[in-house]
Amino acid sequence: MRTALVIGTGLIGTSAALALVQRGVTVHLADHDPEQARTAAALGAGTDEAPEGPVDLAVVAAPPAHVAGVLADAMRRGVARGYVDVASVKGGPRRELEALGLDLSAYIGTHPMSGREKSGPLAATADLFEGRPWVLTPTRDTDTEVLNLALELVSHCRAVPVVMDADAHDRAVALVSHMPHLVSSMVAARLEHAEEAAVRLCGQGIRDVTRIAASDPRMWIDILSANPGPVADLLSDVAADLGETVEALRALQSSDEAKRRAGTAGIEDVLRRGNAGQVRVPGKHGSAPRVYETVAVLIDDQPGQLARIFADAGRAGVNIEDVRIEHATGQQAGLVQLMVEPKAAPVLKEALRERGWALRQ
């Protein structure tokens, strides 16, 4: 691939463009908002000047509701040898293109499984997709050259290609992305009118659950409007679990011992099923999840503290597998949780104590 046209210069489009530019591809940028395309160009994502002729690959990064229209227009104008989109739903856009009577041999639907709570070109980074799955949904009609161009795009973005059927993809993202986002928003909505004294007690758990609720509602309306059926089916199942859990909790208030036992069994069932599902979430680099030991370190909220901890861990020969930070309420301090291999934990604890760090047991 020598040339590309990215249509849609939001977070995903601009990030892909930045990655392609780094790999020596000449990238042209287009957007329904010319100012946004100029912003992406100023960030080094390419040029907002139109290409003089057909490019090798057109990457459509429009919202799901507009993908088919943008693709149809580009294909009719013959702007590229191959066409991909990066929308988060795949079945609907393809069916819309088929209904328009377009030759889809030059098209393949794709979806990079990466993103941020922030949107727009200013949130874009060239490494946004690094190590992340990038779904490809070819059909028997897909031209081999177009599939190879899509694979080259994924390679340039340092992502991991995953081939799926379009409708299977849509059911999968409903489960792992779209439904969880709505659940996160519902939990976060409980905080809107909560008493200030209660909100001040928020810890890392509520931050974890509500983090993705900070995303742009307009973007998510577009996404959910393109995949409503599978998401509704999953939420129906969640609603059934919620109903049973509410009944179990009510039973725990009963003076009847048998009802309390039934309530306890109901709560235990949902918690154990949660355990069973959580362990299936892939671990580091997409590998099987592993159990790490946590070394908790108290730090002041001052510049350079994290760098010192990581440097001290490096001098001890310990690799930090993951890290979390919990900020203390009302204090300029926090708790850094370092996840390491169990056999490395005693080594790290001893090294950090020797260097004056306060550890929490």
C-alpha positions as CSV (number, residue, x, y, z in Angstrom):
1,M,0.0,0.0,0.0
2,R,1.4,3.3,-1.1
3,T,-1.6,5.7,-0.9
4,A,-4.7,5.8,1.2
5,L,-7.8,8.0,1.7
6,V,-9.2,8.3,5.2
7,I,-12.8,9.5,5.1
8,G,-13.8,10.6,8.6
9,T,-11.1,12.2,10.8
10,G,-12.4,11.4,14.3
11,L,-10.5,9.4,16.9
12,I,-10.4,6.1,14.8
13,G,-9.8,7.6,11.4
14,T,-7.1,10.0,12.5
15,S,-5.4,7.3,14.6
16,A,-5.3,4.9,11.6
17,A,-4.0,7.8,9.4
18,L,-1.2,8.6,11.9
19,A,-0.1,4.9,11.9
20,L,-0.1,4.7,8.1
21,V,1.9,7.9,7.8
22,Q,4.5,6.4,10.2
23,R,4.8,3.4,7.8
24,G,5.5,5.7,4.8
25,V,2.0,5.6,3.3
26,T,0.8,8.9,1.6
27,V,-2.5,9.6,3.3
28,H,-5.2,11.9,2.1
29,L,-7.9,13.1,4.6
30,A,-11.5,14.0,4.1
31,D,-14.4,14.8,6.4
32,H,-17.8,16.4,6.2
33,D,-16.3,19.0,8.5
34,P,-13.3,20.4,6.6
35,E,-12.0,22.0,9.8
36,Q,-11.7,18.6,11.5
37,A,-9.7,17.3,8.5
38,R,-7.4,20.3,8.7
39,T,-6.9,19.6,12.4
40,A,-5.9,16.0,11.6
41,A,-3.5,17.1,8.9
42,A,-1.9,19.6,11.3
43,L,-1.3,16.7,13.7
44,G,0.7,14.9,11.0
45,A,-2.0,12.4,9.9
46,G,-1.7,13.3,6.2
47,T,-2.9,16.0,3.9
48,D,-6.4,17.4,3.5
49,E,-5.8,17.9,-0.2
50,A,-7.8,15.5,-2.4
51,P,-5.8,12.8,-4.2
52,E,-5.2,13.3,-7.9
53,G,-6.4,9.8,-8.8
54,P,-7.6,6.5,-7.2
55,V,-5.7,5.6,-4.1
56,D,-4.8,2.0,-3.1
57,L,-7.2,1.9,-0.1
58,A,-10.1,4.0,1.1
59,V,-10.8,3.8,4.9
60,V,-14.3,5.0,5.8
61,A,-14.4,6.0,9.5
62,A,-17.9,7.5,9.6
63,P,-20.6,6.7,12.2
64,P,-22.4,3.4,11.6
65,A,-25.6,5.1,10.5
66,H,-23.7,6.9,7.7
67,V,-21.2,4.2,6.7
68,A,-23.2,2.8,3.8
69,G,-23.9,6.2,2.3
70,V,-20.3,7.3,2.5
71,L,-19.0,4.0,1.1
72,A,-21.6,4.1,-1.8
73,D,-20.5,7.6,-2.7
74,A,-16.8,6.7,-2.6
75,M,-17.3,3.5,-4.6
76,R,-19.4,5.2,-7.3
77,R,-16.7,7.9,-7.7
78,G,-14.0,5.2,-7.9
79,V,-11.7,6.9,-5.4
80,A,-9.8,3.6,-4.5
81,R,-8.9,0.1,-5.6
82,G,-10.2,-1.2,-2.3
83,Y,-12.6,-0.1,0.4
84,V,-12.9,-0.8,4.1
85,D,-14.9,0.7,6.9
86,V,-14.1,0.7,10.6
87,A,-17.6,0.9,12.1
88,S,-18.4,-1.0,15.2
89,V,-21.3,-2.9,13.5
90,K,-20.8,-4.9,10.3
91,G,-24.0,-6.7,9.2
92,G,-26.2,-3.7,8.7
93,P,-23.9,-1.6,6.5
94,R,-23.2,-4.5,4.2
95,R,-26.9,-5.3,3.7
96,E,-27.5,-1.6,2.9
97,L,-24.7,-1.7,0.3
98,E,-26.2,-4.9,-1.2
99,A,-29.6,-3.2,-1.4
100,L,-28.0,-0.4,-3.4
101,G,-26.9,-2.9,-6.0
102,L,-23.1,-2.1,-5.6
103,D,-20.4,-4.6,-6.5
104,L,-18.9,-5.5,-3.2
105,S,-15.9,-7.4,-4.4
106,A,-13.8,-4.4,-3.7
107,Y,-15.1,-3.9,-0.1
108,I,-14.5,-5.6,3.2
109,G,-16.0,-4.6,6.5
110,T,-13.6,-4.3,9.5
111,H,-13.7,-3.2,13.1
112,P,-10.6,-2.3,15.3
113,M,-11.4,-3.3,18.8
114,S,-9.9,-0.2,20.4
115,G,-11.0,3.3,21.4
116,R,-11.0,5.9,24.2
117,E,-13.6,7.8,26.2
118,K,-12.6,10.9,24.3
119,S,-13.4,11.5,20.6
120,G,-12.2,13.7,17.8
121,P,-8.8,14.0,16.1
122,L,-7.1,15.6,19.1
123,A,-7.6,12.4,21.0
124,A,-6.0,10.3,18.3
125,T,-2.7,8.4,18.7
126,A,-0.7,6.3,16.3
127,D,-0.4,3.4,18.8
128,L,-4.2,3.3,19.5
129,F,-4.5,-0.2,17.9
130,E,-1.2,-1.7,18.9
131,G,-1.8,-5.3,20.1
132,R,-5.5,-5.0,19.8
133,P,-7.8,-7.3,17.8
134,W,-8.9,-5.9,14.5
135,V,-11.9,-7.8,13.1
136,L,-12.2,-8.5,9.3
137,T,-15.5,-9.8,7.8
138,P,-14.7,-11.0,4.3
139,T,-17.3,-12.9,2.2
140,R,-17.0,-15.2,-0.8
141,D,-17.3,-12.1,-2.9
142,T,-14.3,-10.3,-1.4
143,D,-11.4,-9.9,-3.8
144,T,-8.2,-11.4,-2.6
145,E,-6.3,-8.1,-3.4
146,V,-8.8,-6.2,-1.2
147,L,-8.4,-8.6,1.7
148,N,-4.6,-8.3,1.4
149,L,-4.9,-4.5,1.5
150,A,-7.0,-4.7,4.6
151,L,-4.5,-7.1,6.2
152,E,-1.7,-4.6,5.3
153,L,-3.7,-1.8,7.0
154,V,-4.0,-3.9,10.2
155,S,-0.3,-4.7,10.1
156,H,0.6,-1.0,9.7
157,C,-1.5,-0.2,12.7
158,R,0.2,-3.1,14.6
159,A,-3.1,-4.7,15.4
160,V,-4.0,-8.4,15.5
161,P,-6.3,-9.6,12.6
162,V,-9.3,-11.6,13.5
163,V,-11.6,-13.0,10.8
164,M,-15.3,-13.3,11.7
165,D,-18.8,-13.5,10.1
166,A,-20.4,-10.0,10.1
167,D,-23.5,-11.0,12.1
168,A,-21.5,-13.1,14.5
169,H,-19.3,-10.0,15.0
170,D,-22.3,-7.9,15.8
171,R,-23.6,-10.3,18.4
172,A,-20.1,-10.5,19.9
173,V,-19.6,-6.7,20.2
174,A,-23.1,-6.4,21.7
175,L,-21.9,-8.7,24.5
176,V,-18.4,-7.3,25.1
177,S,-18.9,-3.6,24.3
178,H,-22.4,-2.3,23.6
179,M,-24.3,-3.9,26.5
180,P,-21.6,-3.2,29.1
181,H,-21.6,0.5,28.1
182,L,-25.3,0.8,28.8
183,V,-25.0,-1.0,32.1
184,S,-22.1,1.3,33.0
185,S,-24.2,4.3,32.1
186,M,-27.1,3.0,34.2
187,V,-24.9,2.6,37.3
188,A,-23.3,6.0,36.7
189,A,-26.8,7.6,36.4
190,R,-27.5,6.6,40.1
191,L,-24.8,9.1,41.1
192,E,-26.3,12.1,39.3
193,H,-28.6,13.1,42.2
194,A,-26.9,11.2,45.0
195,E,-26.0,13.0,48.2
196,E,-22.6,14.6,48.1
197,A,-21.6,12.8,51.2
198,A,-22.2,9.5,49.4
199,V,-20.4,10.5,46.2
200,R,-17.3,11.5,48.2
201,L,-17.0,7.8,49.3
202,C,-16.4,6.7,45.7
203,G,-13.4,4.4,45.4
204,Q,-11.7,2.5,42.6
205,G,-14.5,0.0,42.3
206,I,-17.1,2.6,41.2
207,R,-14.5,4.3,39.0
208,D,-13.9,1.0,37.2
209,V,-17.6,0.3,36.7
210,T,-18.4,3.8,35.5
211,R,-15.3,4.7,33.4
212,I,-16.8,4.1,30.0
213,A,-19.9,6.0,30.9
214,A,-17.9,9.1,30.2
215,S,-18.1,8.6,26.4
216,D,-19.9,10.9,24.0
217,P,-23.7,10.1,24.1
218,R,-24.1,11.1,20.5
219,M,-21.5,8.7,19.3
220,W,-23.2,5.9,21.3
221,I,-26.6,6.6,20.0
222,D,-25.2,6.1,16.5
223,I,-23.6,2.8,17.5
224,L,-26.6,1.4,19.4
225,S,-29.0,2.4,16.6
226,A,-27.1,0.2,14.3
227,N,-27.1,-2.9,16.6
228,P,-30.2,-2.6,18.7
229,G,-31.5,-6.2,18.5
230,P,-28.6,-8.1,19.9
231,V,-28.1,-5.5,22.6
232,A,-31.7,-5.6,23.6
233,D,-31.6,-9.4,23.9
234,L,-28.6,-9.3,26.2
235,L,-30.1,-6.5,28.4
236,S,-33.3,-8.7,28.7
237,D,-31.1,-11.5,30.1
238,V,-29.4,-9.0,32.5
239,A,-32.9,-7.7,33.5
240,A,-33.9,-11.2,34.4
241,D,-30.8,-11.6,36.6
242,L,-31.5,-8.3,38.2
243,G,-35.1,-9.3,39.0
244,E,-33.9,-12.6,40.6
245,T,-31.2,-10.7,42.6
246,V,-33.7,-8.2,43.9
247,E,-36.0,-11.0,45.1
248,A,-33.0,-12.7,46.7
249,L,-32.0,-9.5,48.6
250,R,-35.6,-9.0,49.7
251,A,-35.6,-12.6,51.0
252,L,-32.6,-11.8,53.1
253,Q,-34.7,-9.3,55.0
254,S,-37.3,-11.9,55.9
255,S,-37.8,-13.3,59.4
256,D,-38.3,-16.7,57.8
257,E,-35.1,-18.7,58.0
258,A,-36.0,-20.7,54.9
259,K,-36.5,-17.6,52.9
260,R,-33.2,-16.2,54.1
261,R,-31.4,-19.3,53.1
262,A,-33.0,-19.1,49.6
263,G,-31.9,-15.5,49.4
264,T,-28.4,-16.3,50.3
265,A,-28.3,-19.1,47.7
266,G,-29.6,-16.7,45.1
267,I,-26.9,-14.1,45.8
268,E,-24.2,-16.7,45.9
269,D,-25.3,-18.0,42.6
270,V,-25.1,-14.7,40.8
271,L,-21.7,-13.9,42.4
272,R,-20.3,-17.3,41.5
273,R,-21.5,-17.0,37.9
274,G,-19.8,-13.6,37.8
275,N,-16.6,-15.3,39.0
276,A,-16.9,-17.9,36.2
277,G,-17.5,-15.3,33.6
278,Q,-14.7,-12.9,34.8
279,V,-12.0,-15.5,34.5
280,R,-12.8,-15.9,30.8
281,V,-11.8,-12.3,30.1
282,P,-8.4,-12.5,28.2
283,G,-5.3,-11.4,30.1
284,K,-2.2,-9.6,29.2
285,H,-1.6,-9.4,25.4
286,G,-4.8,-11.5,24.9
287,S,-3.3,-14.6,26.6
288,A,-5.1,-16.7,29.1
289,P,-5.7,-14.7,32.4
290,R,-3.1,-15.2,35.0
291,V,-3.1,-14.6,38.7
292,Y,-0.8,-11.9,39.9
293,E,0.1,-10.8,43.5
294,T,-0.5,-7.2,44.4
295,V,2.1,-5.1,46.1
296,A,0.5,-1.9,47.4
297,V,2.7,1.2,47.9
298,L,1.6,4.4,49.6
299,I,2.8,7.5,47.7
300,D,2.5,11.3,47.9
301,D,0.8,13.0,44.9
302,Q,4.0,14.6,43.7
303,P,5.9,14.7,40.3
304,G,8.3,11.7,39.8
305,Q,6.9,9.3,42.4
306,L,5.7,6.7,39.8
307,A,8.9,7.0,37.9
308,R,10.9,6.3,41.1
309,I,8.8,3.2,41.9
310,F,9.2,1.8,38.4
311,A,12.9,2.5,38.5
312,D,13.3,0.8,41.9
313,A,11.3,-2.2,40.6
314,G,13.6,-2.4,37.6
315,R,16.7,-2.3,39.7
316,A,15.3,-5.2,41.7
317,G,14.8,-7.1,38.4
318,V,11.0,-7.3,38.8
319,N,8.7,-6.8,35.8
320,I,5.5,-4.9,36.6
321,E,2.7,-6.8,34.9
322,D,0.0,-4.2,35.6
323,V,-0.6,-1.2,37.7
324,R,-3.6,0.6,39.3
325,I,-3.7,3.8,41.3
326,E,-6.3,4.6,44.0
327,H,-6.4,8.2,45.1
328,A,-7.0,9.1,48.7
329,T,-10.2,11.2,49.4
330,G,-9.3,14.7,50.6
331,Q,-5.5,14.0,50.7
332,Q,-2.6,14.6,48.3
333,A,-1.7,10.9,48.5
334,G,-2.6,7.6,46.9
335,L,-2.1,3.9,46.8
336,V,-0.3,2.4,43.8
337,Q,-1.1,-1.3,43.3
338,L,1.7,-3.1,41.5
339,M,0.7,-6.5,40.0
340,V,3.6,-8.9,39.7
341,E,4.3,-12.6,39.4
342,P,3.8,-14.3,42.8
343,K,7.4,-15.4,43.0
344,A,8.6,-11.8,42.4
345,A,6.4,-10.2,45.1
346,P,8.7,-10.9,48.1
347,V,11.7,-9.6,46.1
348,L,9.9,-6.4,45.2
349,K,8.6,-5.8,48.7
350,E,12.1,-6.2,50.2
351,A,13.6,-3.9,47.6
352,L,10.9,-1.2,48.0
353,R,11.2,-1.2,51.8
354,E,15.0,-0.9,51.6
355,R,14.5,2.2,49.4
356,G,12.1,3.8,51.9
357,W,8.7,3.1,50.4
358,A,5.7,2.5,52.8
359,L,3.9,-0.7,51.9
360,R,0.3,-1.5,52.8
361,Q,-0.3,-5.1,53.8
